[in-house]
Amino acid sequence: ARAHGGRHGGVRARRHGGGKADHVRIQREIVALHCTRHPHVCAFVGWCMLTDTICAIVTELCAGDVFSRVEAGPVVERDIHAWMYGVVQAVAHMHQKGLVHCDIKLENLMLCYDGTCKLIDFGLVNQHNAGSSHYYAPEVSSTLCVTPSRDIWSIGICLFVCATKFFPFYEASRRDRRFVHILEARSGDDVPR
């Protein structure tokens, strides 16, 4: 897609119910994109409502997501290090601005054509109990607070999956014995019930 000023961008259409909460979420994402300009955040180009229930958010165009790259075959450690270093820089920048992404996952880490890794999808910024269960931090189920540690945990899960090609647990709940084992191994922390 060609955007203002001749720049090329990727278009992500988001369908929503058209209610006030959906509009608030879209506004939250657009505000977050505006205030998180960073070399490791996909550059925001613009947005428009295509219909009453479909919003198009235009960002810079990337080659694909990290999840697809990891599924495609072995990834060298040097690349994993570069990707995660960039993500940590982007997330630190967000946290300095009082924003917690809340949905860091391999599908929201985009690879540019030059190999740079960039963060996308700010629709769940600062939202409690939101995101993908494979990446949930232990405190998500036990507190209403949204803290930066939540994003750090999710980056760790991303790093683990890039290196091993499998998730350390299926979901962040007591139903998953591997997650319970991780909780019990955390010394000095309370185990959420």
ZIZI-V310639 format. One record per residue. N is the residue number from 0. PHI is phi in whole degrees, 0 to 359 (* if undefined). OMEGA is omega in whole degrees, -180 to 180 (999 if undefined). D_CENTER is the distance of its C-alpha to the mean C-alpha in whole Angstrom. Layout:
((N,PHI,OMEGA,D_CENTER) (N,PHI,OMEGA,D_CENTER))
//
This chain:
((0,*,178,23) (1,262,-178,25) (2,251,179,24) (3,308,176,26) (4,77,178,28) (5,79,179,28) (6,285,177,24) (7,265,-179,22) (8,213,174,19) (9,266,-180,17) (10,252,177,17) (11,243,179,15) (12,271,180,17) (13,240,177,16) (14,273,178,19) (15,217,-176,19) (16,286,180,22) (17,86,180,24) (18,278,-178,24) (19,299,-180,24) (20,299,179,20) (21,294,179,19) (22,294,178,20) (23,296,180,19) (24,297,179,15) (25,296,178,16) (26,299,179,17) (27,300,-180,15) (28,296,-179,12) (29,295,177,15) (30,298,180,16) (31,298,179,13) (32,297,179,13) (33,297,-173,16) (34,263,178,16) (35,240,176,13) (36,296,-175,15) (37,200,-180,15) (38,300,-179,16) (39,247,171,12) (40,238,178,10) (41,305,-177,12) (42,296,177,15) (43,280,180,15) (44,256,-180,19) (45,172,180,19) (46,205,173,19) (47,200,174,22) (48,272,179,23) (49,279,175,24) (50,216,177,26) (51,296,-176,26) (52,237,179,23) (53,231,177,21) (54,249,175,19) (55,255,176,18) (56,249,-176,16) (57,254,176,17) (58,234,176,15) (59,301,-177,16) (60,277,177,17) (61,239,-176,15) (62,284,-178,17) (63,168,-177,14) (64,264,-178,11) (65,295,179,11) (66,304,180,12) (67,296,179,15) (68,295,180,16) (69,294,178,16) (70,295,-175,18) (71,289,-179,20) (72,157,-177,22) (73,303,177,22) (74,241,-179,20) (75,285,-177,22) (76,304,180,21) (77,302,179,21) (78,293,179,19) (79,301,179,16) (80,301,-179,17) (81,298,-180,17) (82,299,-175,13) (83,291,176,12) (84,300,178,15) (85,296,180,13) (86,296,179,9) (87,299,177,11) (88,299,-180,13) (89,297,-178,11) (90,292,176,9) (91,300,177,13) (92,298,178,14) (93,298,-178,12) (94,297,176,13) (95,296,179,17) (96,266,178,16) (97,80,-178,16) (98,249,173,12) (99,246,-174,10) (100,298,176,6) (101,71,177,7) (102,212,177,4) (103,285,178,2) (104,203,-176,5) (105,301,179,7) (106,289,179,7) (107,256,173,5) (108,248,-175,7) (109,259,176,10) (110,256,176,13) (111,279,-178,16) (112,295,178,19) (113,271,179,20) (114,95,178,18) (115,294,178,16) (116,261,-177,12) (117,228,-180,10) (118,275,176,6) (119,229,172,6) (120,62,-178,6) (121,256,-177,7) (122,291,-179,9) (123,249,-178,9) (124,308,177,9) (125,59,180,12) (126,256,177,12) (127,289,174,14) (128,56,178,14) (129,235,178,11) (130,117,-176,8) (131,251,-171,9) (132,299,178,12) (133,298,-173,12) (134,250,-177,10) (135,299,170,11) (136,280,-178,13) (137,304,-176,17) (138,285,-179,17) (139,301,-177,15) (140,276,-173,18) (141,245,-178,21) (142,215,175,20) (143,269,-179,19) (144,284,173,18) (145,252,-177,14) (146,240,178,15) (147,302,-179,13) (148,301,178,14) (149,299,178,11) (150,292,-180,8) (151,298,178,11) (152,302,-178,12) (153,296,176,8) (154,296,177,9) (155,300,177,12) (156,296,178,12) (157,301,179,10) (158,300,179,13) (159,302,-177,15) (160,293,178,14) (161,301,-177,15) (162,281,-173,18) (163,248,-177,19) (164,69,171,18) (165,211,-179,18) (166,275,179,16) (167,291,177,18) (168,204,-178,18) (169,280,179,18) (170,212,-179,17) (171,276,178,16) (172,206,179,20) (173,291,176,24) (174,288,-179,24) (175,258,-174,22) (176,296,178,25) (177,293,178,23) (178,294,178,20) (179,301,179,24) (180,299,178,25) (181,297,179,22) (182,299,-177,23) (183,291,179,26) (184,281,-179,26) (185,285,-177,24) (186,287,175,27) (187,80,-180,28) (188,264,173,25) (189,285,179,26) (190,271,179,25) (191,298,-180,23) (192,260,999,26))
//
